[in-house]
């Protein structure tokens, strides 16, 4: 609760205590218990109820209005914009060991009864290049230039960096002349490092011909050719960006692991998620992905984090049946990741052969679809359609999915009461076109359909009729040591006519049957 008077808080507390549970709110929401944990006041302070507390991180981040004891505090000086709010004190983890504040020098000092913990040290190995001719005598520590540069480094980095401990010129090497030096500090701040670098150039740059090739980039600042620069993410993001300065005067981004803080917060919440928290959590996740859509689809690291969130949700579904409202929020969130705007980010993720994010994304959909409630329902979002329906074991079953995919299940194979079919409109933005040759000249040329069905026939409307050599395939999660890829085993192509390709597969596995009629025969696995 936020921004309410103390009197109203007392009334609410008494009302919650006096209720008889469970309380039926609607046909999908049943309140079994209420914990009154947090109250925030008009002066922006937030206090915890008895047996609840703020985490040490929040006490330090927002400022404590009481003492931090036992790894928590009971009051903070601001309202957290995204939560979490006060937690049971039994769930709070220990505070990190704080860095001691140096005591001022006085004529008298009182001995401490405890031994202070030394702050952690960061060793920065840095260098800059000088456009002068190398001479081996430069490395004589008594050489005037060596002493001048060494002293300048010490002065400048001490002037610019909080937590400065020491700095030392290690050596000068050829190519033209490269100064290798080390800075030791308790605080490695990228902005301060950049300021110190610019200070070096302005102080001795003209004297020793130190010049920037990349100038005044809004993110990475300035740099010399082949210099790797690390920059902080935006204020509402966590992580770092790394780039290299090129000869053309531009930075080339090598790594961007910036994740939106809201998504990062949701990831942490998903790690402790339980079934009763799914309705609120999935609604917040869906709303956040829609509100931040443009920034999410442009960020591979944020997409990867959302996939991990969905994995955690899917794991919770193993013990909590997923109803239609929950599944709709899940699919709408997943749909954002499959949108056309996310294709470049997925291309970036799929080039990293140490990660299987695209396969993991698909696996989460497969997992959660196996734990739906027993009722039958259809869900249609802008990018994903789900059909959970009955099948008849006395006649052939035909399912026409949004007029572009037709599924035929023979009566002889309908030995089950229901099936769940998920049709993706644009999963080709997510899944790489990858086979055993790792060749990517082919194209996914039809909708992608998910469903665990044996002896089934799919008829696809092709998306691009200029393509040829169709092949019926499914996504095999085991290919490439778990990286995943397209496979045609157990699938055949009965016909191709009038812009429609028909595929028949005989699979019944724990994996989804993912089919596309587009991979040329020459690329078969």
Phi and psi in degrees as a GROMACS rama.xvg file:
@    title "Ramachandran Plot"
@    xaxis  label "Phi"
@    yaxis  label "Psi"
@TYPE xy
-128.81  145.405  UNK-2
57.6362  51.2762  UNK-3
-130.728  157.261  UNK-4
-75.3994  162.282  UNK-5
-64.2915  -36.26  UNK-6
-63.6245  -44.3523  UNK-7
-65.7024  -35.0002  UNK-8
-60.758  -42.9498  UNK-9
-61.9962  -40.0221  UNK-10
-64.2575  -46.086  UNK-11
-63.4988  -41.1747  UNK-12
-60.5386  -44.8113  UNK-13
-66.7849  -37.7118  UNK-14
-65.6668  -43.6322  UNK-15
-63.7562  -40.4388  UNK-16
-66.0334  -33.0825  UNK-17
-84.2529  -4.96327  UNK-18
-74.1956  153.2  UNK-19
-104.775  125.931  UNK-20
-105.519  153.457  UNK-21
-78.9156  159.14  UNK-22
-115.492  120.459  UNK-23
-85.5056  114.989  UNK-24
-89.1039  -45.6303  UNK-25
-153.95  -176.739  UNK-26
-70.8836  -10.3203  UNK-27
-119.134  -1.49404  UNK-28
-131.355  119.507  UNK-29
-129.273  113.486  UNK-30
-85.5349  118.493  UNK-31
-97.2201  -20.8431  UNK-32
-167.768  156.014  UNK-33
-131.835  128.172  UNK-34
-108.927  117.558  UNK-35
-84.8405  106.054  UNK-36
-112.769  -34.929  UNK-37
-140.407  138.865  UNK-38
-132.695  127.589  UNK-39
-113.823  136.99  UNK-40
-107.967  166.218  UNK-41
-57.8964  -23.2736  UNK-42
-84.1988  11.2177  UNK-43
71.2948  13.5391  UNK-44
-90.3441  146.336  UNK-45
-125.893  122.629  UNK-46
-113.392  149.078  UNK-47
-97.1997  149.275  UNK-48
-73.0491  170.129  UNK-49
-58.519  138.362  UNK-50
73.3527  11.2371  UNK-51
-125.466  156.617  UNK-52
-156.462  164.647  UNK-53
-85.1854  146.687  UNK-54
-66.9546  156.762  UNK-55
-56.97  -39.3619  UNK-56
-60.2944  -43.001  UNK-57
-71.3582  -35.2703  UNK-58
-60.0116  -40.757  UNK-59
-76.9589  -36.6741  UNK-60
-70.3005  -43.4707  UNK-61
-101.627  -9.70884  UNK-62
88.4668  129.028  UNK-63
-90.9714  136.684  UNK-64
-100.743  14.1316  UNK-65
-146.253  -175.153  UNK-66
-78.0321  143.515  UNK-67
-83.6706  109.187  UNK-68
-130.201  147.127  UNK-69
51.9626  41.9172  UNK-70
67.8606  20.9635  UNK-71
-157.932  172.918  UNK-72
-136.463  164.464  UNK-73
-101.19  -6.13237  UNK-74
-150.127  135.841  UNK-75
-125.038  162.285  UNK-76
-94.8821  15.4382  UNK-77
-155.169  161.525  UNK-78
-95.503  115.207  UNK-79
-58.8532  126.285  UNK-80
-66.6678  -28.4413  UNK-81
-122.899  6.30086  UNK-82
77.1806  -169.132  UNK-83
-72.6142  162.847  UNK-84
-91.7328  -164.292  UNK-85
-55.6077  140.205  UNK-86
-115.77  156.604  UNK-87
-55.5042  135.068  UNK-88
-63.1762  -21.429  UNK-89
-73.3566  -16.4852  UNK-90
-95.067  -7.06936  UNK-91
-79.7723  138.32  UNK-92
-92.1418  164.985  UNK-93
-67.4812  148.986  UNK-94
-67.673  145.878  UNK-95
-66.1339  151.32  UNK-96
-63.6428  120.033  UNK-97
-74.107  153.188  UNK-98
-78.7197  129.972  UNK-99
-68.5887  143.38  UNK-100
-87.7654  124.357  UNK-101
-58.338  132.438  UNK-102
-79.6713  144.853  UNK-103
-65.6317  148.634  UNK-104
-74.9018  124.165  UNK-105
-133.135  167.674  UNK-106
-71.1705  -26.6711  UNK-107
-125.793  146.196  UNK-108
-140.283  150.286  UNK-109
-101.834  127.186  UNK-110
-65.428  136.607  UNK-111
-83.9467  146.057  UNK-112
-81.1157  -11.5109  UNK-113
-121.908  155.819  UNK-114
-89.8412  118.642  UNK-115
-64.9771  147.234  UNK-116
-86.3805  131.127  UNK-117
-68.271  140.459  UNK-118
-67.4737  150.657  UNK-119
-68.0102  145.342  UNK-120
-107.195  139.918  UNK-121
-110.702  124.537  UNK-122
-101.599  117.189  UNK-123
-103.966  117.688  UNK-124
-96.0494  108.977  UNK-125
-122.877  168.641  UNK-126
-161.107  159.686  UNK-127
-144.049  157.919  UNK-128
-109.853  138.46  UNK-129
-115.446  132.444  UNK-130
-83.3151  61.9786  UNK-131
-132.986  163.798  UNK-132
-78.0253  132.133  UNK-133
-73.0709  142.415  UNK-134
-136.33  128.421  UNK-135
-59.9908  -22.8756  UNK-136
-67.3262  -17.4719  UNK-137
-59.0147  -27.8593  UNK-138
-84.884  3.35437  UNK-139
-72.2421  120.006  UNK-140
-62.4341  -14.808  UNK-141
-93.5317  -2.73668  UNK-142
-64.7225  139.366  UNK-143
-60.1809  -41.4645  UNK-144
-68.9506  -42.5992  UNK-145
-58.0009  -47.2183  UNK-146
-65.7387  -37.8511  UNK-147
-65.7362  -47.3159  UNK-148
-66.7017  -42.6279  UNK-149
-59.0986  -45.4426  UNK-150
-68.4044  -38.5251  UNK-151
-63.7119  -42.489  UNK-152
-59.6809  -45.6815  UNK-153
-59.1404  -47.6068  UNK-154
-65.8916  -45.6496  UNK-155
-70.2269  -43.8969  UNK-156
-72.5861  -30.4476  UNK-157
-66.4268  -36.4105  UNK-158
-71.6721  -31.1183  UNK-159
-102.738  -16.8312  UNK-160
-118.345  123.084  UNK-161
-66.7899  147.246  UNK-162
77.4715  9.48422  UNK-163
-58.8156  134.126  UNK-164
-113.528  -52.3798  UNK-165
-160.913  164.065  UNK-166
-147.876  145.392  UNK-167
-151.525  133.634  UNK-168
-78.6432  120.164  UNK-169
-84.3406  -46.4463  UNK-170
-167.63  162.917  UNK-171
-115.578  129.454  UNK-172
-128.789  163.44  UNK-173
-73.2226  151.005  UNK-174
123.124  58.5441  UNK-175
-47.6468  -82.4028  UNK-176
-127.255  121.726  UNK-177
-109.888  126.29  UNK-178
-95.2395  113.28  UNK-179
-95.2834  126.049  UNK-180
-143.811  162.795  UNK-181
-124.25  134.977  UNK-182
-119.957  130.431  UNK-183
-112.328  127.816  UNK-184
-149.362  157.021  UNK-185
-87.1957  -15.1932  UNK-186
-128.351  111.944  UNK-187
-98.8426  88.126  UNK-188
-100.456  121.952  UNK-189
-62.4908  -35.0674  UNK-190
-66.7038  -41.5711  UNK-191
-67.9548  -37.0443  UNK-192
-62.3911  -42.7486  UNK-193
-64.6004  -40.4861  UNK-194
-64.6013  -40.8406  UNK-195
-64.4249  -39.132  UNK-196
-62.6823  -44.3909  UNK-197
-65.9948  -33.5302  UNK-198
-66.0331  -37.8448  UNK-199
-59.3436  -47.5341  UNK-200
-64.3707  -42.8631  UNK-201
-70.7294  -24.9188  UNK-202
-85.9382  -49.3428  UNK-203
-124.614  10.2227  UNK-204
-61.9351  -46.3279  UNK-205
-68.7484  -37.3037  UNK-206
-65.5045  -39.8905  UNK-207
-115.686  15.8042  UNK-208
57.4843  53.9868  UNK-209
-100.073  116.087  UNK-210
-129.944  145.241  UNK-211
-87.9269  138.79  UNK-212
-94.2533  -43.9489  UNK-213
-94.3075  124.241  UNK-214
-119.651  130.537  UNK-215
52.8051  40.6439  UNK-216
-66.7017  137.304  UNK-217
-64.2609  -21.7698  UNK-218
-104.38  -48.2817  UNK-219
-101.951  -1.42739  UNK-220
72.9864  -131.262  UNK-221
-119.503  156.815  UNK-222
-162.6  163.511  UNK-223
-96.879  163.769  UNK-224
-55.6838  132.075  UNK-225
69.5967  7.67303  UNK-226
-77.5509  132.392  UNK-227
-93.9274  124.524  UNK-228
-117.906  135.695  UNK-229
-108.849  132.279  UNK-230
-127.183  151.27  UNK-231
-75.6771  158.012  UNK-232
-80.1578  178.769  UNK-233
-65.1161  165.346  UNK-234
-62.2497  -29.4201  UNK-235
-97.2406  23.4076  UNK-236
-129.748  161.979  UNK-237
-121.719  151.705  UNK-238
114.831  -166.235  UNK-239
-143.523  161.338  UNK-240
-118.782  143.886  UNK-241
-125.423  134.752  UNK-242
-140.948  161.661  UNK-243
-121.202  138.068  UNK-244
-79.8287  126.546  UNK-245
-99.9236  164.102  UNK-246
-62.8334  -24.2925  UNK-247
-78.5122  2.4146  UNK-248
88.1115  7.96544  UNK-249
-116.765  149.32  UNK-250
-84.2263  139.484  UNK-251
-111.297  120.377  UNK-252
-70.1811  125.614  UNK-253
-98.599  -32.4262  UNK-254
-153.042  137.359  UNK-255
-136.849  100.872  UNK-256
-107.899  27.2454  UNK-257
-70.0116  130.626  UNK-258
-125.552  134.637  UNK-259
-57.978  134.614  UNK-260
-59.5958  -37.656  UNK-261
-60.5947  -41.7482  UNK-262
-69.9244  -38.9529  UNK-263
-61.0492  -42.6677  UNK-264
-62.3584  -41.2718  UNK-265
-64.8789  -35.3345  UNK-266
-62.5278  -45.2151  UNK-267
-62.6088  -40.107  UNK-268
-64.457  -36.8494  UNK-269
-66.388  -22.894  UNK-270
-72.3288  -20.1716  UNK-271
-117.853  18.7387  UNK-272
-70.2323  139.116  UNK-273
-123.703  167.404  UNK-274
-56.1168  -40.1536  UNK-275
-66.1314  -19.6955  UNK-276
-92.1943  -2.30048  UNK-277
-60.8702  -44.8795  UNK-278
-57.136  -50.48  UNK-279
-67.5553  -41.6868  UNK-280
-64.9263  -48.3673  UNK-281
-66.3248  -32.9682  UNK-282
-67.6915  -42.1892  UNK-283
-64.7282  -41.886  UNK-284
-61.4225  -45.774  UNK-285
-61.4602  -47.7043  UNK-286
-63.0045  -40.1979  UNK-287
-65.6323  -41.7478  UNK-288
-67.6663  -34.6664  UNK-289
-71.6574  -42.823  UNK-290
-67.8487  -30.3821  UNK-291
-109.457  20.284  UNK-292
-51.3461  -50.9455  UNK-293
-58.582  -39.7209  UNK-294
-78.8639  -31.8405  UNK-295
-65.9097  -50.8453  UNK-296
-66.1978  -20.0507  UNK-297
-90.5988  1.83756  UNK-298
-122.652  102.54  UNK-299
-56.0497  -38.9073  UNK-300
-66.8762  -37.6674  UNK-301
-70.2294  -40.0265  UNK-302
-59.0937  -45.9707  UNK-303
-59.4314  -39.4537  UNK-304
-66.6692  -39.9838  UNK-305
-64.7826  -38.1385  UNK-306
-59.1777  -41.9384  UNK-307
-65.7426  -34.4396  UNK-308
-63.4894  -46.8908  UNK-309
-62.625  -35.1968  UNK-310
-61.4502  -43.4363  UNK-311
-64.8828  -39.1672  UNK-312
-63.413  -44.6629  UNK-313
-61.0638  -36.5768  UNK-314
-66.2293  -37.3598  UNK-315
-64.3602  -33.9948  UNK-316
-63.9905  -18.237  UNK-317
-63.0436  -26.2189  UNK-318
-114.868  -1.68315  UNK-319
-133.854  106.451  UNK-320
-55.4486  140.417  UNK-321
-99.1184  119.675  UNK-322
-89.4286  -178.644  UNK-323
-61.8556  -47.8757  UNK-324
-60.1925  -40.894  UNK-325
-64.402  -45.1616  UNK-326
-66.9173  -34.1154  UNK-327
-64.0981  -45.2104  UNK-328
-61.5018  -39.2212  UNK-329
-62.2922  -48.2024  UNK-330
-69.0375  -33.8995  UNK-331
-67.3215  -36.8945  UNK-332
-65.0226  -46.9658  UNK-333
-61.4857  -36.1902  UNK-334
-62.248  -34.6312  UNK-335
-58.5196  -38.3757  UNK-336
-71.6807  -21.4848  UNK-337
-94.627  0.370124  UNK-338
-66.0087  159.215  UNK-339
-61.5072  -32.4252  UNK-340
-65.1537  -17.9113  UNK-341
-90.7033  -3.74518  UNK-342
-58.4396  -45.4028  UNK-343
-61.4384  -38.9441  UNK-344
-66.6096  -40.1371  UNK-345
-67.5096  -36.7397  UNK-346
-58.885  -41.1639  UNK-347
-64.643  -45.804  UNK-348
-64.0558  -37.8997  UNK-349
-76.2175  -12.8421  UNK-350
-78.4518  -16.3921  UNK-351
-87.7385  100.632  UNK-352
-77.2089  3.40927  UNK-353
-93.9002  -3.55196  UNK-354
-124.071  148.478  UNK-355
-123.114  47.6024  UNK-356
-60.2077  -41.804  UNK-357
-64.7664  -42.8273  UNK-358
-64.4631  -40.0186  UNK-359
-63.2918  -38.9959  UNK-360
-59.3278  -48.3571  UNK-361
-64.0005  -38.6048  UNK-362
-61.9832  -34.7513  UNK-363
-65.7094  -39.0187  UNK-364
-65.8485  -42.4245  UNK-365
-60.7613  -45.0051  UNK-366
-62.4347  -51.9921  UNK-367
-67.4825  -30.1629  UNK-368
-70.147  -16.6079  UNK-369
-82.2947  -5.83167  UNK-370
-127.828  38.0838  UNK-371
-79.9743  158.212  UNK-372
-63.9803  165.396  UNK-373
-72.5357  -17.4373  UNK-374
-72.9777  163.001  UNK-375
-100.847  136.931  UNK-376
-158.002  161.213  UNK-377
-117.706  141.732  UNK-378
-128.67  127.493  UNK-379
-125.014  112.607  UNK-380
-106.07  179.195  UNK-381
-67.981  -19.9722  UNK-382
-128.342  -16.347  UNK-383
-137.002  136.3  UNK-384
-120.514  134.245  UNK-385
-120.095  132.405  UNK-386
-124.843  115.366  UNK-387
-113.296  111.35  UNK-388
-143.775  173.826  UNK-389
-88.0967  159.174  UNK-390
-126.235  154.917  UNK-391
-113.535  125.324  UNK-392
-89.486  12.1214  UNK-393
-110.989  -17.9889  UNK-394
-136.296  161.177  UNK-395
-65.1038  144.318  UNK-396
-108.278  125.245  UNK-397
-115.54  133.081  UNK-398
-127.566  119.768  UNK-399
-100.762  106.705  UNK-400
-93.6756  111.251  UNK-401
39.7966  38.3056  UNK-402
64.828  9.06465  UNK-403
-122.759  -13.0793  UNK-404
-135.536  127.841  UNK-405
-115.222  129.899  UNK-406
-115.912  132.397  UNK-407
-121.505  115.357  UNK-408
-111.354  115.878  UNK-409
-62.6165  148.417  UNK-410
-58.6853  -34.0109  UNK-411
-65.2276  -20.1428  UNK-412
-101.865  -6.0887  UNK-413
-84.6171  62.3327  UNK-414
-89.2345  12.6426  UNK-415
-127.675  165.178  UNK-416
-88.2347  -25.5078  UNK-417
-150.256  161.709  UNK-418
-137.334  155.815  UNK-419
-120.758  124.322  UNK-420
-121.796  130.059  UNK-421
-118.798  126.73  UNK-422
-112.538  124.157  UNK-423
-98.7103  130.082  UNK-424
-77.9068  -31.9883  UNK-425
-143.514  41.3929  UNK-426
-69.3771  -13.2743  UNK-427
-64.4195  -17.8317  UNK-428
-71.94  -22.2125  UNK-429
-99.5115  -52.7094  UNK-430
-81.5326  130.276  UNK-431
-72.1919  150.727  UNK-432
-86.1844  87.5791  UNK-433
-129.219  129.714  UNK-434
-127.793  -167.498  UNK-435
-62.2771  -23.9136  UNK-436
-87.609  -3.34093  UNK-437
54.8889  35.5877  UNK-438
-93.1334  139.182  UNK-439
-123.191  28.1475  UNK-440
-82.2472  -12.5212  UNK-441
-88.6295  175.042  UNK-442
-138.698  139.962  UNK-443
-74.375  119.854  UNK-444
-121.588  30.78  UNK-445
-162.923  170.897  UNK-446
-59.9951  156.012  UNK-447
-108.043  128.431  UNK-448
-116.818  136.545  UNK-449
-115.598  127.718  UNK-450
178.295  139.875  UNK-451
-94.2887  95.001  UNK-452
-135.819  140.383  UNK-453
-99.0457  139.725  UNK-454
55.0159  65.2135  UNK-455
-124.845  150.687  UNK-456
-117.982  130.421  UNK-457
-114.623  139.151  UNK-458
-119.292  120.183  UNK-459
-108.008  139.25  UNK-460
-81.2299  124.882  UNK-461
-71.2287  146.955  UNK-462
-84.5365  -34.1434  UNK-463
-130.517  105.634  UNK-464
-76.3012  -3.81318  UNK-465
-81.1683  -13.9477  UNK-466
-83.3601  153.804  UNK-467
-129.498  -175.358  UNK-468
53.4161  56.1794  UNK-469
-67.5963  150.739  UNK-470
-140.532  133.663  UNK-471
-81.8655  126.109  UNK-472
-139.178  163.431  UNK-473
-134.084  159.431  UNK-474
-83.7482  116.405  UNK-475
-98.9208  109.584  UNK-476
-65.7797  -19.524  UNK-477
-87.3804  -16.0115  UNK-478
-62.5261  152.196  UNK-479
56.1075  46.9339  UNK-480
55.284  42.0722  UNK-481
92.215  -1.17341  UNK-482
-73.1398  -33.1263  UNK-483
94.6229  148.755  UNK-484
-173.52  171.808  UNK-485
-78.2674  141.59  UNK-486
-141.327  146.002  UNK-487
-113.082  8.58373  UNK-488
-64.3709  129.934  UNK-489
80.888  6.231  UNK-490
-120.337  146.694  UNK-491
-140.008  163.702  UNK-492
-111.673  94.4706  UNK-493
-68.9037  -37.2976  UNK-494
-158.637  157.575  UNK-495
-145.785  111.689  UNK-496
-159.599  148.307  UNK-497
52.8366  42.0074  UNK-498
73.8372  13.6866  UNK-499
-125.877  134.319  UNK-500
-113.221  130.754  UNK-501
-107.015  131.146  UNK-502
-123.124  142.77  UNK-503
-126.319  129.677  UNK-504
-131.718  149.701  UNK-505
-115.012  27.0508  UNK-506
-80.1509  148.906  UNK-507
-148.655  91.8403  UNK-508
-131.791  178.999  UNK-509
-81.0109  -3.06445  UNK-510
-99.3029  157.35  UNK-511
-71.558  146.355  UNK-512
-90.2189  108.311  UNK-513
-111.311  118.916  UNK-514
-123.445  142.429  UNK-515
-147.816  138.236  UNK-516
-91.2731  31.0497  UNK-517
-115.787  -12.1155  UNK-518
-81.3509  123.927  UNK-519
-58.6176  149.956  UNK-520
-61.1348  -31.7477  UNK-521
-64.0852  -17.821  UNK-522
-104.129  14.942  UNK-523
-61.213  145.127  UNK-524
